[in-house]
């Protein structure tokens, strides 16, 4: 446990696995994330109260961020929670939410997805776990060919390679979640699947109407957001490089470049930047990160990130407290060596 101040903050997502070692987790956390894609308002209120009580008891400020779901398209439930699919299988996505998923079909909760895809489009389930090629889309069904052997689980998210989903960024669910989050007194609100500055301004308007001072985070994870990046950064208070869906829409090989581009532009406007998604995902089950993950966090610091965010690692992983302890060590090392690195790069460039 330490009160040292680093320049790079740590954001920890809170979930069922978070509070096994509350002190070690929160002492090394600057901001707690409540993920409104999951859990009920009652559960979020309980977690907020728990964090706030701990913060007051230990005289250690921990801010809270409400991460709105946005138009996240999710599968329905399977009768056995998951199914195994194989390359070449035909698998159908149905807008009939009354059906229970089986080996050949499952429902989706966005009825207009049928209108957003055409033959040849590729849909991705989860974090690139399952790839589906669209063969036909009409009459409320999307018939697909499975492109790889995988397991599809209930309630997994689905996205389209290349973007182009028509759903608005701020949904009715988001409006209700935002009202609840602001009533608790959250410090930040993250807006998912932002496409334009208007998406940010709509949320800011509601925040003002509810007389809150919460800051708005624009999550950059769509092709449209990249097209309107400058105006979005101007409108937002903070920016998040949301690498999961960004990698799906733009291709994972583009993510390192896009991370640097977004950070540089945000910093030019004086806006703080969060880097998120799979920072140390191996620590979901392992007590140590991979060397690649250590390098990823250090490079985010070298890129100029102001915050790094953990998702499943601290929400449902086996070692949430250890994740943030190791992250703090990596950040300390990276910040300590950043000046030497900058000097070395300057000499090499001469």
C-alpha positions, 0 to 999 in steps of 0.5 A, a space after each residue: 500500500 502506498 500514497 506515491 503519486 504517479 503521472 499515469 492513473 489506473 482505472 479498475 473495472 468493478 465486478 463480482 471478483 473485485 473485492 476479495 482484497 479490497 485494500 490492495 485493489 483500491 489503494 492502487 486504483 485512481 478511478 473505479 469503472 462501473 460497466 453499465 453493460 452488465 449488472 443492475 442499478 442495485 448492484 452498481 449502487 452497492 459497488 459505488 457505496 462500497 468504494 465511497 465508504 472505503 475512500 472516506 475511511 482511508 482518506 484516499 480519493 477514488 473517483 468513479 466512472 460510469 461506462 454507458 453501454 451504448 448500442 452494443 449488440 448482443 446475442 441472446 441466450 443459448 439453452 446450454 450457455 454456449 455452443 461449439 461451432 466449426 469452420 464451414 457451419 451455417 449459423 443464423 442470427 435472428 431478430 426474434 428475441 423469443 427464441 433460445 439459441 442452439 447449435 444452428 441459430 441464436 437471437 440478436 437484440 438489435 432488430 435493424 442489424 439485418 438492414 446494416 449488413 450485406 452478402 460478404 460482410 464479416 461479423 465478429 462475436 466477442 473479441 475476435 473469437 468467432 468470425 461469421 461471413 454473411 451469406 444472406 440477410 432478410 426477413 429478420 434473419 442473417 444467415 452466415 458461414 462460420 469462418 473458424 472453429 470456436 465457442 459462442 457464449 450467451 450474451 456475447 457482443 457482436 460487431 461488423 468489420 469495417 463499421 457501419 452499424 446504424 444504431 445511435 450512440 446514446 440509447 434509451 437504456 443509456 439515458 436511464 443509466 446516466 440518470 441513475 449514475 449521476 444521482 449517485 454522484 459519479 465523476 466521469 461518464 464514458 460514452 460508447 460507440 461515439 460517431 460524432 461530436 453531437 453524440 458527446 453534446 447530447 450527453 453533456 446536455 443531459 448532465 447539465 440538466 441534471 446539474 452534475 459536474 461529471 466529465 464526459 469521456 469519448 470512447 474512440 472505437 468506430 470508423 466514424 469516430 476516426 473520421 470525426 476525431 478532431 471535433 469529437 476531441 474538442 467536444 469531450 473532456 477526456 478521450 479513450 482509445 477503446 482498442 477492442 471494437 476499434 480493432 474489429 472495425 479497423 483491423 488489429 494491425 492498425 491499432 498501435 498506429 491509431 493509439 498513437 494518433 489519438 493520443 497525440 491529437 488529444 494532447 494537442 487539445 489538452 485533453 487527457 487520454 485513457 488506453 483500454 482493452 486487454 492490457 493484461 488479459 492473461 492475468 484473468 487466470 495467471 498470477 503474472 503478465 506476459 512480457 508483451 503485456 508489460 511492454 504494452 503498458 509501458 509503451 502506452 505510458 511512453 505514447 503519452 497516455 494519462 490513464 490505463 484501464 483494466 476490464 475483465 482483469 479486475 472485474 472477474 479475474 482471479 488476481 484483481 489486486 495483483 493486476 493493479 499492483 504490477 501495473 503500478 510497478 510497470 508505470 513507475 518504471 516507465 515513467 522513471 525511464 521516459 526521460 532517458 528514452 526521450 534523450 536517446 531518441 533525440 540523439 538517434 534522430 540527429 
